[in-house]
Amino acid sequence: MSHPNFQAEIRELNIAYLMLAQKMLRCDRETGMFRLGIGKALADFIENLSAARLVKMADNPVLIPRFRFDDEQIARLMTGEGRDETASTLHAAIIAANRSTEEAM
């Protein structure tokens, strides 16, 4: 049984994520930090990455973006499961944002 090597896909996703993160931080730093769930030190680091360093960082065999939650219930709320789809999605976003803010401190 062969195991697929996802390195090319991981690299592509990492590059896209890092480029988006830089763009978000440079456009509106506070909102970018909130949406990315990161603190000031990491925001400074990402924002100041050169293109060469960004590519080098993206080459890691580990996914850089990660889920901001590890709770199936939040995942279900984010998909709109519940009595009210809009309220469920909003509730999940509030919980996920709160957790990422706590982790960044």
C-alpha positions as CSV (number, residue, x, y, z in Angstrom):
1,M,0.0,0.0,0.0
2,S,1.5,3.3,-1.0
3,H,1.2,6.5,1.1
4,P,0.7,9.7,-0.9
5,N,3.3,12.4,-0.3
6,F,1.4,15.7,0.1
7,Q,4.5,17.9,0.3
8,A,3.7,19.8,-2.9
9,E,0.2,20.5,-1.8
10,I,1.3,21.5,1.7
11,R,3.9,23.9,0.3
12,E,1.3,25.5,-2.0
13,L,-1.1,25.9,0.9
14,N,1.6,27.3,3.2
15,I,2.7,29.9,0.6
16,A,-0.9,31.0,0.0
17,Y,-1.6,31.2,3.7
18,L,1.5,33.2,4.5
19,M,0.9,35.6,1.6
20,L,-2.7,36.1,2.7
21,A,-1.5,36.7,6.3
22,Q,1.0,39.3,5.2
23,K,-1.6,41.1,3.0
24,M,-4.1,41.1,5.9
25,L,-1.6,42.4,8.4
26,R,-0.4,45.1,6.1
27,C,-3.9,46.2,5.1
28,D,-5.4,46.3,8.7
29,R,-3.1,45.0,11.3
30,E,-5.6,44.7,14.2
31,T,-8.2,42.9,12.2
32,G,-5.6,40.7,10.6
33,M,-4.3,39.7,14.0
34,F,-7.8,38.9,15.2
35,R,-8.7,36.9,12.1
36,L,-5.5,35.0,12.1
37,G,-5.6,34.4,15.9
38,I,-2.1,35.6,16.4
39,G,-0.3,38.0,18.8
40,K,1.8,41.0,18.1
41,A,5.2,39.2,18.0
42,L,4.1,36.7,15.5
43,A,2.3,39.4,13.4
44,D,5.6,41.4,13.4
45,F,7.5,38.3,12.2
46,I,5.0,37.4,9.4
47,E,4.6,41.0,8.3
48,N,8.3,41.4,7.9
49,L,9.1,38.1,6.1
50,S,11.0,38.6,2.8
51,A,9.8,36.6,-0.2
52,A,12.8,34.3,0.1
53,R,12.1,33.6,3.8
54,L,8.4,33.2,3.2
55,V,9.1,30.5,0.6
56,K,11.7,28.8,2.9
57,M,9.2,28.8,5.7
58,A,6.5,27.4,3.4
59,D,8.8,24.5,2.4
60,N,8.3,22.9,5.8
61,P,6.6,19.5,5.7
62,V,4.1,20.7,8.3
63,L,0.9,22.7,7.6
64,I,1.3,26.3,8.9
65,P,-2.4,27.1,9.1
66,R,-4.2,25.2,11.8
67,F,-7.8,24.9,13.0
68,R,-8.5,27.5,15.7
69,F,-10.6,24.9,17.5
70,D,-10.5,21.2,18.4
71,D,-14.1,20.8,19.2
72,E,-16.5,19.0,17.0
73,Q,-19.4,21.0,18.3
74,I,-17.8,24.3,17.1
75,A,-17.2,22.7,13.7
76,R,-20.9,21.7,13.5
77,L,-21.9,25.2,14.4
78,M,-19.6,26.7,11.8
79,T,-21.4,24.6,9.1
80,G,-24.7,26.0,10.2
81,E,-26.0,23.0,12.2
82,G,-28.5,24.0,14.8
83,R,-31.9,25.7,15.1
84,D,-30.8,28.9,13.3
85,E,-28.1,28.6,10.7
86,T,-27.0,32.3,10.9
87,A,-26.9,32.3,14.7
88,S,-25.0,29.0,14.8
89,T,-22.3,30.3,12.5
90,L,-22.0,33.5,14.5
91,H,-21.9,31.7,17.8
92,A,-19.1,29.4,16.5
93,A,-17.1,32.4,15.2
94,I,-17.4,34.1,18.6
95,I,-16.2,31.0,20.5
96,A,-13.3,30.4,18.1
97,A,-12.2,34.0,18.2
98,N,-12.3,34.0,22.0
99,R,-10.2,30.8,22.2
100,S,-7.6,32.1,19.8
101,T,-7.3,35.4,21.8
102,E,-6.7,33.4,25.0
103,E,-4.0,31.3,23.3
104,A,-2.2,34.4,21.9
105,M,-1.8,35.9,25.4
